[in-house]
Amino acid sequence: MQTLALIAKKDKPEAAQLALQLRERYPQLTLLAERALAHALGWPRVEDRELASRADLAVVLGGDGTLIHAARLLGGRGVPILGVNLGSLGFMTEVPVEGLFEQLDEVLAGRFRVDSRMKLRCRLVRAGKLCLEDEVLNDVVINKGALARIGDHHASIDGVYITTYKSDGVIVATPTGSTAYSLSAGGPIVHPSVDCMVLSPICSHALTQRSIVVPAERLVRIELGPNTADTYLTLDGQTGHGLQGGDILEVERSPNRVNLVRNPKVAYFSILRQKLHWGQR
């Protein structure tokens, strides 16, 4: 590994200081900073596409939101991502600041393993035309805006009609995203090594409509009712798009994966216990 891409949380002085320490500690490596960090440090600006194409390893300085941004920036490349958490322990940013250099030394020596995380590919079809195609690590969310009215969301799996969710919206989540918005909507926690999708209505009018765990190789299709208004599509909480009645969302497993460098000192279930306060009263 010769080229490191540094992706940091914006307006975080601690991240800028760590970037400077990394350059000082590893002068033999090429360090590329994403645009906001490069501007803060006075480093040469590198476009996102070049950063993604040249990186051998991505080092994230921030939290889970920053890591999701990094995964989107890298696109379909399976570059290992080392997540360094600058706050409390994250679900994906497992390495504490004080353990950064020790962990990075191991990675550079080739002594590391990764979790290969499933992604989803989402397509927005309007009046028979493809309007949008993108990929997510966490979730695809259809949600209402300011108006307090439910909408009709006609859901099918592999062309078989399932139900019409009369609800505030619908979430299609990966196992990684099962501990995010999907969990708040009553969805299950799915271990990230299990490839599947979690389909969950948001505040469904019918209490019997619960989350469904769908095999990863299936195609989930959601068509919005004709009277849909003030409704939005949100991808990984990063980008938003307005939706119209009759719009169709198609969601399936992406052929691309996100490879997260594991912290050998932290287990997945220990993260759950800490983040979700299991066993506490």
C-alpha contacts under 8 A as a table, 3 or more apart, distances in Angstrom:
res1	aa1	res2	aa2	distance
1	M	4	L	7.70
1	M	56	D	5.51
1	M	57	L	7.00
1	M	108	L	6.35
2	Q	28	Q	7.85
2	Q	29	L	5.17
2	Q	30	T	6.07
2	Q	56	D	6.63
3	T	29	L	5.96
3	T	30	T	4.66
3	T	31	L	5.89
3	T	32	L	7.30
3	T	54	R	6.78
3	T	55	A	5.25
3	T	56	D	5.32
3	T	57	L	6.75
4	L	29	L	7.28
4	L	30	T	6.22
4	L	31	L	4.93
4	L	32	L	6.12
4	L	55	A	5.54
4	L	56	D	6.01
4	L	57	L	5.04
4	L	58	A	5.73
4	L	59	V	6.88
5	A	31	L	6.06
5	A	32	L	4.84
5	A	33	A	5.82
5	A	34	E	7.29
5	A	51	L	6.52
5	A	52	A	7.76
5	A	55	A	5.47
5	A	56	D	7.64
5	A	57	L	6.25
5	A	58	A	4.63
5	A	59	V	6.07
6	L	19	A	7.38
6	L	31	L	7.06
6	L	32	L	6.04
6	L	33	A	4.70
6	L	34	E	6.28
6	L	58	A	6.00
6	L	59	V	5.02
6	L	60	V	6.09
6	L	61	L	7.38
7	I	33	A	6.32
7	I	34	E	5.59
7	I	37	L	7.29
7	I	58	A	7.22
7	I	59	V	6.27
7	I	60	V	4.91
7	I	61	L	6.17
7	I	66	T	7.36
7	I	70	A	6.36
8	A	12	K	7.71
8	A	15	A	6.05
8	A	16	A	7.83
8	A	34	E	7.69
8	A	37	L	6.45
8	A	60	V	5.75
8	A	61	L	4.49
8	A	62	G	5.69
8	A	66	T	6.62
9	K	12	K	5.91
9	K	15	A	7.05
9	K	61	L	6.31
9	K	62	G	4.93
9	K	63	G	7.47
9	K	66	T	5.76
10	K	36	A	6.68
10	K	37	L	7.23
12	K	15	A	5.45
12	K	16	A	6.88
13	P	16	A	5.15
13	P	17	Q	6.34
14	E	17	Q	5.13
14	E	18	L	6.25
14	E	86	L	7.73
15	A	18	L	5.11
15	A	19	A	6.24
15	A	61	L	5.73
15	A	62	G	7.20
15	A	86	L	7.73
16	A	19	A	5.08
16	A	20	L	6.44
16	A	37	L	6.83
16	A	40	A	7.28
16	A	41	L	6.75
17	Q	20	L	5.19
17	Q	21	Q	6.31
18	L	21	Q	4.96
18	L	22	L	6.12
19	A	22	L	5.07
19	A	23	R	6.40
20	L	23	R	5.24
20	L	24	E	6.29
21	Q	24	E	5.08
21	Q	25	R	6.04
22	L	25	R	5.14
22	L	26	Y	5.97
23	R	26	Y	5.34
23	R	27	P	5.75
23	R	29	L	7.81
23	R	31	L	6.82
24	E	27	P	5.85
26	Y	29	L	5.67
27	P	30	T	7.67
32	L	46	V	7.14
32	L	51	L	6.73
33	A	36	A	7.96
33	A	37	L	5.80
33	A	38	A	5.12
33	A	43	W	7.58
33	A	45	R	7.64
33	A	46	V	7.16
33	A	51	L	7.84
34	E	37	L	5.65
34	E	38	A	5.95
34	E	45	R	7.55
34	E	46	V	6.61
34	E	47	E	7.50
34	E	48	D	6.77
34	E	51	L	7.18
35	R	38	A	5.06
35	R	39	H	6.09
35	R	45	R	5.88
35	R	46	V	6.43
35	R	47	E	7.05
35	R	48	D	7.62
36	A	39	H	5.20
36	A	40	A	6.34
37	L	40	A	5.06
37	L	41	L	6.20
38	A	41	L	5.16
38	A	42	G	5.76
38	A	43	W	4.75
38	A	44	P	6.40
38	A	45	R	5.92
38	A	46	V	7.98
39	H	42	G	5.13
39	H	43	W	6.44
39	H	44	P	7.89
39	H	45	R	7.10
40	A	43	W	7.89
46	V	50	E	6.53
46	V	51	L	6.29
47	E	50	E	5.42
47	E	51	L	6.22
48	D	51	L	5.03
48	D	52	A	6.14
48	D	73	L	6.58
49	R	52	A	5.22
49	R	53	S	6.21
49	R	73	L	7.79
49	R	74	L	7.94
50	E	53	S	5.12
50	E	54	R	6.08
51	L	54	R	5.46
51	L	55	A	6.04
52	A	55	A	5.64
52	A	73	L	6.67
52	A	74	L	4.82
52	A	75	G	7.50
52	A	77	R	7.56
53	S	74	L	7.79
53	S	77	R	7.93
55	A	58	A	6.58
55	A	79	V	7.15
56	D	79	V	6.10
56	D	80	P	7.45
57	L	79	V	5.73
57	L	80	P	5.31
57	L	81	I	6.11
57	L	82	L	7.50
58	A	70	A	7.76
58	A	79	V	6.79
58	A	80	P	6.28
58	A	81	I	4.71
58	A	82	L	6.14
59	V	81	I	5.91
59	V	82	L	4.85
59	V	83	G	6.12
59	V	84	V	7.27
60	V	63	G	7.86
60	V	66	T	6.80
60	V	67	L	5.96
60	V	70	A	7.15
60	V	81	I	7.06
60	V	82	L	6.07
60	V	83	G	4.79
60	V	84	V	5.72
60	V	93	T	7.87
61	L	66	T	7.41
61	L	83	G	6.64
61	L	84	V	5.10
61	L	85	N	6.34
61	L	86	L	6.62
62	G	65	G	7.73
62	G	66	T	5.65
62	G	67	L	7.44
62	G	83	G	7.67
62	G	84	V	6.29
62	G	85	N	5.18
62	G	86	L	5.08
62	G	87	G	7.43
62	G	93	T	7.79
63	G	66	T	5.33
63	G	67	L	6.39
63	G	83	G	7.58
63	G	84	V	7.23
63	G	85	N	5.14
63	G	86	L	6.50
63	G	87	G	7.08
63	G	90	G	6.24
63	G	92	M	7.92
63	G	93	T	5.89
64	D	67	L	4.96
64	D	68	I	6.22
64	D	85	N	7.95
64	D	90	G	5.99
64	D	91	F	6.79
64	D	92	M	5.82
64	D	93	T	5.84
65	G	68	I	5.13
65	G	69	H	6.31
66	T	69	H	4.98
66	T	70	A	6.22
67	L	70	A	4.89
67	L	71	A	6.21
67	L	83	G	6.67
67	L	92	M	7.55
67	L	93	T	7.17
68	I	71	A	5.06
68	I	72	R	6.31
68	I	137	L	6.81
68	I	138	N	7.84
68	I	236	D	7.29
69	H	72	R	5.16
69	H	73	L	6.13
69	H	238	Q	7.39
70	A	73	L	4.93
70	A	74	L	6.19
71	A	74	L	5.23
71	A	75	G	6.46
71	A	137	L	7.43
71	A	258	V	6.75
72	R	75	G	5.18
72	R	135	E	7.62
72	R	136	V	7.28
74	L	77	R	5.77
74	L	78	G	7.97
74	L	79	V	7.53
76	G	256	N	5.32
76	G	257	R	7.17
77	R	256	N	7.32
77	R	257	R	7.88
77	R	258	V	8.00
78	G	256	N	7.25
78	G	257	R	6.15
78	G	258	V	5.86
78	G	259	N	6.04
79	V	258	V	7.56
79	V	259	N	6.57
80	P	114	V	7.25
80	P	258	V	7.55
80	P	259	N	4.96
80	P	260	L	5.74
80	P	261	V	6.14
81	I	258	V	7.89
81	I	259	N	6.15
81	I	260	L	4.91
81	I	261	V	5.73
82	L	93	T	7.47
82	L	95	V	7.76
82	L	260	L	6.29
82	L	261	V	5.15
82	L	262	R	7.81
83	G	92	M	6.72
83	G	93	T	4.06
83	G	94	E	6.07
83	G	95	V	6.09
83	G	260	L	7.54
83	G	261	V	7.41
84	V	93	T	5.29
84	V	94	E	6.39
84	V	95	V	4.71
84	V	96	P	5.76
84	V	97	V	6.18
84	V	100	L	6.78
85	N	88	S	6.82
85	N	89	L	6.31
85	N	90	G	6.50
85	N	93	T	5.18
85	N	94	E	6.50
85	N	95	V	5.98
85	N	96	P	5.41
85	N	97	V	6.48
86	L	96	P	7.01
86	L	97	V	6.38
89	L	93	T	6.97
89	L	94	E	6.30
89	L	95	V	7.96
89	L	96	P	7.36
89	L	271	I	7.49
89	L	275	K	7.60
90	G	93	T	4.88
90	G	94	E	5.91
90	G	271	I	7.68
90	G	275	K	7.83
91	F	94	E	6.79
91	F	271	I	6.47
91	F	272	L	7.68
91	F	275	K	7.84
92	M	260	L	7.61
94	E	262	R	7.31
94	E	263	N	6.04
94	E	266	V	7.11
95	V	99	G	6.18
95	V	100	L	6.41
95	V	103	Q	7.73
95	V	263	N	6.12
96	P	99	G	5.33
96	P	100	L	6.51
97	V	100	L	5.28
98	E	101	F	7.58
99	G	102	E	5.50
99	G	103	Q	6.06
100	L	103	Q	5.30
100	L	104	L	5.95
101	F	104	L	4.99
101	F	105	D	5.97
102	E	105	D	5.28
102	E	106	E	6.54
103	Q	106	E	5.19
103	Q	107	V	6.36
103	Q	263	N	7.54
104	L	107	V	4.95
104	L	108	L	6.09
105	D	108	L	5.20
105	D	109	A	6.22
106	E	109	A	5.09
106	E	110	G	6.34
106	E	111	R	5.10
106	E	112	F	6.45
107	V	110	G	5.04
107	V	111	R	5.48
107	V	112	F	5.39
108	L	111	R	7.51
112	F	261	V	6.94
112	F	262	R	7.20
113	R	261	V	5.98
113	R	262	R	5.97
114	V	259	N	5.67
114	V	260	L	5.11
114	V	261	V	4.38
114	V	262	R	5.37
115	D	193	S	7.64
115	D	258	V	7.97
115	D	259	N	5.55
115	D	260	L	5.10
115	D	261	V	6.49
115	D	262	R	6.53
116	S	193	S	7.56
116	S	257	R	6.14
116	S	258	V	5.71
116	S	259	N	4.59
116	S	260	L	6.53
117	R	137	L	7.69
117	R	176	T	7.06
117	R	192	P	6.50
117	R	193	S	7.19
117	R	257	R	5.57
117	R	258	V	5.00
117	R	259	N	6.16
117	R	260	L	7.45
118	M	137	L	6.90
118	M	174	T	6.71
118	M	175	P	7.52
118	M	176	T	7.67
118	M	192	P	7.88
118	M	195	D	6.44
118	M	253	R	7.21
118	M	254	S	7.31
118	M	256	N	7.51
118	M	257	R	5.33
118	M	258	V	6.71
119	K	135	E	6.64
119	K	136	V	5.59
119	K	137	L	4.73
119	K	138	N	7.47
119	K	174	T	6.73
119	K	253	R	6.09
119	K	254	S	5.34
119	K	255	P	7.76
119	K	256	N	6.57
119	K	257	R	5.85
119	K	258	V	7.15
120	L	135	E	5.46
120	L	136	V	5.28
120	L	137	L	6.54
120	L	139	D	7.71
120	L	174	T	7.03
120	L	251	V	6.55
120	L	252	E	5.60
120	L	253	R	4.57
120	L	254	S	4.85
121	R	133	E	7.20
121	R	134	D	5.83
121	R	135	E	4.43
121	R	136	V	6.60
121	R	251	V	5.68
121	R	252	E	5.42
121	R	253	R	5.87
121	R	254	S	4.93
122	C	132	L	7.90
122	C	133	E	5.62
122	C	134	D	5.41
122	C	135	E	5.99
122	C	136	V	7.78
122	C	140	V	7.47
122	C	249	L	6.86
122	C	250	E	5.68
122	C	251	V	4.59
122	C	252	E	6.76
123	R	130	L	7.02
123	R	131	C	7.58
123	R	132	L	5.59
123	R	133	E	4.47
123	R	134	D	6.72
123	R	249	L	5.71
123	R	250	E	5.13
123	R	251	V	6.56
124	L	130	L	6.00
124	L	131	C	5.53
124	L	132	L	5.02
124	L	133	E	6.50
124	L	247	D	7.04
124	L	248	I	5.81
124	L	249	L	4.84
124	L	250	E	6.63
125	V	128	G	5.95
125	V	129	K	5.36
125	V	130	L	4.54
125	V	131	C	5.66
125	V	132	L	7.26
125	V	247	D	5.98
125	V	248	I	5.07
125	V	249	L	6.43
125	V	250	E	7.93
126	R	129	K	5.29
126	R	130	L	6.46
126	R	131	C	6.44
126	R	246	G	7.11
126	R	247	D	4.98
126	R	248	I	6.48
127	A	246	G	7.53
127	A	247	D	7.27
130	L	133	E	7.58
135	E	235	L	7.95
135	E	254	S	7.17
136	V	139	D	6.11
136	V	140	V	7.11
136	V	235	L	6.33
136	V	236	D	5.79
137	L	174	T	6.81
137	L	176	T	6.97
137	L	177	G	7.04
137	L	236	D	6.73
137	L	258	V	7.57
138	N	173	A	5.85
138	N	174	T	5.58
138	N	175	P	7.73
138	N	176	T	5.74
138	N	177	G	3.89
138	N	178	S	7.57
138	N	180	A	7.58
138	N	236	D	5.44
139	D	171	I	6.73
139	D	172	V	5.62
139	D	173	A	4.21
139	D	174	T	6.18
139	D	177	G	5.73
139	D	235	L	6.27
139	D	236	D	5.25
139	D	237	G	7.99
140	V	171	I	5.80
140	V	172	V	5.16
140	V	173	A	6.34
140	V	233	L	7.27
140	V	234	T	6.14
140	V	235	L	5.02
140	V	236	D	6.46
141	V	169	G	7.32
141	V	170	V	5.95
141	V	171	I	4.56
141	V	172	V	6.47
141	V	233	L	5.69
141	V	234	T	5.10
141	V	235	L	6.43
141	V	236	D	7.98
142	I	169	G	5.02
142	I	170	V	5.17
142	I	171	I	6.37
142	I	231	T	7.04
142	I	232	Y	5.73
142	I	233	L	4.71
142	I	234	T	6.50
143	N	168	D	5.93
143	N	169	G	4.31
143	N	170	V	6.70
143	N	202	I	7.91
143	N	231	T	5.66
143	N	232	Y	5.46
143	N	233	L	6.60
143	N	234	T	7.81
144	K	147	L	7.10
144	K	148	A	7.95
144	K	149	R	7.85
144	K	150	I	7.67
144	K	151	G	7.92
144	K	168	D	5.76
144	K	169	G	6.33
144	K	229	A	7.93
144	K	230	D	5.90
144	K	231	T	4.25
144	K	232	Y	6.14
145	G	148	A	7.95
145	G	230	D	5.18
145	G	231	T	5.52
145	G	232	Y	6.87
146	A	230	D	7.20
147	L	230	D	6.87
149	R	168	D	7.22
150	I	166	K	6.11
150	I	167	S	4.96
150	I	168	D	4.91
150	I	169	G	7.75
151	G	165	Y	7.80
151	G	166	K	5.53
151	G	167	S	5.63
151	G	168	D	6.20
151	G	169	G	7.15
151	G	224	L	7.68
151	G	225	G	6.94
151	G	227	N	7.72
151	G	228	T	6.04
152	D	164	T	6.22
152	D	165	Y	5.79
152	D	166	K	4.83
152	D	167	S	6.79
152	D	224	L	6.01
152	D	225	G	4.92
152	D	228	T	7.32
153	H	164	T	5.31
153	H	165	Y	4.98
153	H	166	K	6.47
153	H	167	S	7.59
153	H	169	G	7.47
153	H	170	V	7.58
153	H	222	I	6.14
153	H	223	E	5.74
153	H	224	L	4.86
153	H	225	G	6.11
154	H	161	Y	7.75
154	H	162	I	7.85
154	H	163	T	6.12
154	H	164	T	4.28
154	H	165	Y	6.39
154	H	222	I	5.41
154	H	223	E	5.01
154	H	224	L	6.31
154	H	225	G	7.18
155	A	161	Y	6.20
155	A	162	I	5.61
155	A	163	T	5.56
155	A	164	T	5.94
155	A	165	Y	7.36
155	A	220	V	7.28
155	A	221	R	5.72
155	A	222	I	4.51
155	A	223	E	6.58
156	S	159	G	5.71
156	S	160	V	5.14
156	S	161	Y	4.15
156	S	162	I	4.94
156	S	163	T	7.14
156	S	220	V	5.99
156	S	221	R	5.20
156	S	222	I	6.50
157	I	160	V	5.25
157	I	161	Y	6.59
157	I	162	I	6.85
157	I	218	R	6.60
157	I	219	L	5.60
157	I	220	V	4.70
157	I	221	R	6.21
158	D	218	R	5.91
158	D	219	L	5.05
158	D	220	V	6.55
158	D	221	R	7.76
159	G	219	L	7.89
159	G	221	R	7.67
165	Y	169	G	7.97
165	Y	170	V	7.85
165	Y	201	P	6.57
165	Y	204	S	6.52
165	Y	205	H	7.83
165	Y	209	Q	7.55
166	K	204	S	5.81
166	K	205	H	5.62
166	K	206	A	7.40
167	S	170	V	7.51
167	S	201	P	6.41
167	S	202	I	5.85
167	S	203	C	5.54
167	S	204	S	4.17
167	S	205	H	5.68
168	D	201	P	7.61
168	D	202	I	5.34
168	D	203	C	5.75
168	D	204	S	6.77
169	G	201	P	5.96
169	G	202	I	4.95
169	G	203	C	7.50
170	V	199	L	7.25
170	V	200	S	5.71
170	V	201	P	4.40
170	V	202	I	5.48
171	I	181	Y	7.91
171	I	182	S	6.44
171	I	198	V	7.69
171	I	199	L	5.82
171	I	200	S	5.13
171	I	201	P	6.27
171	I	202	I	7.16
172	V	182	S	7.83
172	V	197	M	6.48
172	V	198	V	5.56
172	V	199	L	4.70
172	V	200	S	6.52
172	V	251	V	7.74
173	A	176	T	7.68
173	A	177	G	5.23
173	A	178	S	5.97
173	A	182	S	6.54
173	A	197	M	5.64
173	A	198	V	5.05
173	A	199	L	6.66
174	T	177	G	4.93
174	T	178	S	6.13
174	T	195	D	7.76
174	T	196	C	6.54
174	T	197	M	5.14
174	T	198	V	6.43
175	P	178	S	4.96
175	P	179	T	7.79
175	P	189	I	7.37
175	P	190	V	5.01
175	P	191	H	6.10
175	P	192	P	4.90
175	P	193	S	7.78
175	P	194	V	6.83
175	P	195	D	6.93
175	P	196	C	6.65
175	P	197	M	6.83
175	P	198	V	7.47
176	T	179	T	6.74
176	T	190	V	7.60
176	T	191	H	7.64
176	T	192	P	5.42
177	G	180	A	5.16
177	G	181	Y	7.29
177	G	182	S	6.83
178	S	181	Y	7.34
178	S	182	S	5.34
178	S	183	L	5.76
178	S	187	G	6.90
178	S	188	P	6.59
178	S	189	I	5.33
178	S	190	V	6.03
178	S	198	V	7.21
179	T	182	S	6.56
179	T	183	L	5.20
179	T	189	I	5.96
179	T	190	V	7.93
180	A	183	L	5.58
180	A	184	S	6.96
181	Y	184	S	5.15
181	Y	185	A	6.44
182	S	185	A	5.07
182	S	186	G	6.60
182	S	187	G	5.21
182	S	188	P	7.78
182	S	198	V	7.77
182	S	200	S	6.72
183	L	186	G	5.22
183	L	187	G	4.69
183	L	188	P	6.28
183	L	189	I	6.91
184	S	187	G	7.09
185	A	200	S	6.86
185	A	201	P	7.15
185	A	202	I	5.70
185	A	203	C	7.21
186	G	200	S	7.60
186	G	210	R	7.75
186	G	211	S	7.11
187	G	198	V	7.20
187	G	200	S	6.30
187	G	210	R	7.86
187	G	211	S	5.46
188	P	198	V	7.91
188	P	211	S	7.60
190	V	194	V	6.95
191	H	194	V	5.74
192	P	195	D	7.29
195	D	215	P	7.21
195	D	216	A	5.52
196	C	213	V	6.73
196	C	214	V	5.67
196	C	215	P	4.77
196	C	216	A	4.05
196	C	217	E	7.84
197	M	213	V	5.78
197	M	214	V	5.02
197	M	215	P	6.39
197	M	216	A	5.80
198	V	211	S	6.67
198	V	212	I	5.74
198	V	213	V	4.62
198	V	214	V	6.11
199	L	211	S	5.49
199	L	212	I	5.12
199	L	213	V	6.36
199	L	214	V	7.23
200	S	210	R	6.56
200	S	211	S	4.31
200	S	212	I	6.53
201	P	204	S	5.69
201	P	209	Q	7.37
201	P	210	R	7.01
201	P	211	S	6.80
204	S	207	L	6.50
204	S	209	Q	6.74
206	A	209	Q	5.71
207	L	210	R	7.30
214	V	218	R	7.07
215	P	218	R	5.84
216	A	252	E	7.17
216	A	253	R	5.85
217	E	252	E	7.06
217	E	253	R	6.43
218	R	252	E	6.46
218	R	253	R	7.82
219	L	250	E	6.84
219	L	251	V	5.93
219	L	252	E	4.98
220	V	250	E	5.76
220	V	251	V	5.13
220	V	252	E	6.36
221	R	248	I	6.93
221	R	249	L	5.63
221	R	250	E	4.56
221	R	251	V	6.42
222	I	248	I	5.69
222	I	249	L	5.12
222	I	250	E	6.58
223	E	246	G	6.13
223	E	247	D	5.79
223	E	248	I	4.41
223	E	249	L	6.37
224	L	228	T	6.46
224	L	244	Q	7.42
224	L	245	G	5.39
224	L	246	G	5.10
224	L	247	D	5.54
224	L	248	I	6.50
225	G	228	T	5.58
225	G	245	G	5.36
225	G	246	G	5.79
226	P	244	Q	7.88
226	P	245	G	4.19
226	P	246	G	5.37
227	N	245	G	5.69
228	T	231	T	6.89
228	T	243	L	8.00
228	T	244	Q	6.01
228	T	245	G	4.57
228	T	246	G	7.92
229	A	243	L	7.60
229	A	244	Q	6.37
229	A	245	G	6.95
230	D	242	G	7.58
230	D	243	L	7.50
231	T	242	G	6.21
231	T	243	L	5.44
231	T	244	Q	7.23
232	Y	240	G	6.58
232	Y	241	H	5.56
232	Y	242	G	4.56
232	Y	243	L	5.24
233	L	240	G	5.52
233	L	241	H	5.06
233	L	242	G	6.28
233	L	243	L	6.56
234	T	237	G	5.72
234	T	238	Q	7.05
234	T	239	T	5.70
234	T	240	G	4.46
234	T	241	H	6.56
235	L	238	Q	5.88
235	L	239	T	5.46
235	L	240	G	6.53
236	D	239	T	7.17
237	G	240	G	7.68
243	L	247	D	6.64
244	Q	247	D	5.67
254	S	257	R	7.42
263	N	266	V	5.58
263	N	267	A	7.96
264	P	267	A	7.40
266	V	270	S	6.83
266	V	271	I	7.25
267	A	270	S	5.25
267	A	271	I	6.50
268	Y	271	I	5.23
268	Y	272	L	6.52
269	F	272	L	4.89
269	F	273	R	6.17
270	S	273	R	5.06
270	S	274	Q	6.26
271	I	274	Q	5.20
271	I	275	K	5.96
272	L	275	K	5.21
272	L	276	L	5.61
272	L	277	H	7.66
272	L	278	W	7.54
273	R	276	L	5.49
273	R	277	H	5.36
273	R	278	W	4.76
273	R	279	G	7.53
274	Q	277	H	5.18
274	Q	278	W	6.94
277	H	280	Q	5.75
